Amino acid sequence: MDDFYGELADCLDVEGVKASDALDAFPEWDSLAKLSLIAMVGARYGVHLTAADLLGVDTAQSLHNLVARKRGE
């Protein structure tokens, strides 16, 4: 998961994302970005996320932790 934050930035169509960034601070963090993220995580990391999984996610780091946990890391 070396480039997770870069891939997240691509989903949000922004230049960069840091671990400490609050996702809801990005105007681009909308339903389309969430669907794009779910698709990217499934394709890139083999992890099935649902919209419900994202409800408790507030920062880029917590999203990274969620994906890592679901991958068994």
Secondary structure, 3 states (H helix, E strand, C coil): CCCHHHHHHHHHCCCCCCCCCEHHHCCCCCHHHHHHHHHHHHHHHCCCCCHHHHCCCCEHHHHHHHHHHHHCC
